[in-house]
Amino acid sequence: MEPTIIIKYKNRKLYNKKTKKYITLEDMLKLSLTETVKIYEHKTYQDVTLKSMIVGLTNMIMKSDLETQEYFIRSYKVLVK
């Protein structure tokens, strides 16, 4: 199955080439749970998938309540060990 291609523009907008619509970071993260996603920089077509995923997760954590933030931090510590 081909990955879903997302184009990241300089203004941080994300464009889903499959649906031909702009999506949010949260939409991109949700999509990545069910499909293989590749994110490319618009002008250079450089693969920025990992960087974009990290930014998206960080934003979601920062927007969440304190209890959820603590859960993410504990989970991260377990993964890093």
C-alpha positions, 0 to 999 in steps of 0.5 A, a space after each residue: 500500500 502506498 503511503 499517504 503523502 503530505 506536503 508541508 508548506 513554509 507557512 506550516 500548512 499541511 496538504 494531504 495529496 490523497 484527499 486534496 485538502 489542507 489538514 491540521 497537525 492533529 489530523 496528520 497524527 490521527 491519520 498516521 495511526 491508521 496509514 503510513 504517512 510521509 511528509 515532504 517539504 514543499 520546495 525541496 521535497 525533503 522528507 520531514 516526517 519524523 520532525 513533523 511528527 515530533 512537533 505534532 506530538 509536542 503540541 498535543 502534549 502542551 495543549 493537554 491537561 496536567 494529568 495527560 502531560 504527566 502520562 506522556 512524560 512517564 511514557 516517554 521515560 519508559 520508551 527512552 530506557 
